[in-house]
Structure formats: structure tokens, C-alpha cells
């Protein structure tokens, strides 16, 4: 069909985009989970600060030390 012949060059591109890259997906999910865990540490420390359980400096130091421990694990 001459009216849709312009589509043929795009078929290869579309086929390559439908292949799943499991390695990439695994890495992306790992990064997302990593930052979710870091965010939870941050939220908990800030909540403790807002409740008056610790000072601002203790909060910052707590977040940093918790993140370092988490990243080393």
C-alpha cells in the first residue's frame, strides 16, 4: 500500500523499543528503593526534631550518620 509506506522505516525503531531491558529495570528499581529508605530516615529524624526530642544539630547529625550506615550496609 503506497499510502502507508512511510511507516516502514519506523517499524525497526518501534520493535527495538518494545524489548524489555531487565538490567536497566533492576537498577532503576534498586535506586528508587534506596532513596525511599533514605527518605524514611529523614522523615523520622525531622519528626523527632519537631516533637522536641532533639535539636536541629542532632537531627542533621543523626540523618547523616544514619545515611552513612545505610549506604555501607
N, C-alpha and C positions, 0 to 999 in steps of 0.2 A: 504494500500500500504506500503510494508516494506521499500521502498526506501526513503520515506519522513517521516517515523515515528519519526525521531529525532526532527521534528518541533513541535510536540505536547506539550512538556514541555514549549515552548516559547509562546504559544498561550495566556495563562493566563497573562503573563507579558505584551504582546502587547495590550491585551484588557484593562488592568489597565492604560496603558499609553495613551490611546485614550480618557479617561474620562477627561472632562474639569473641572478644579478646579477654579470656579468663584471667590472664595475668594482670592486665590493667584493672579489671573489675575488683580483683582481690586486693590490689594495692590501694585503690580508691576507698574500698570498704574499711581497710585497716586504718587508713588515715582518718576517715570520718569517726571511727570508734575511738581512736586515740584522742582526738580533740573533744569528743563528747565526755570522755573520762576526765580530761583536764578541766573542762568547764564545770563539772560537778565538784571538783576540788575547790575551784574558785568560788563557786556559789556557796558552798558550805563555810568557807573561811569568811566571806563577806557577811554571811548571815550571823556568824558568831560575833563579828565586829558590830553589826547593827544591834545585836542583843546586849552589847556591852560586856561580852565575855573576854574581849581582848582589844588592845589598842590598834591603831592604824599600822604602826610599825610591826607589831606582832602579826597582824594579818598579812602584810606584804611578805614578811619573812616566812610565815607559815605556808603561804602559797608557793613561794619559790622553792622551799625545801621539799614540799610535797611533790611538786612537779619534777624536781631533780630525782627524787626517789622513784617516782613512777617511770621516768624515762630510762633509768638504769635497770629497772626490773625486766 
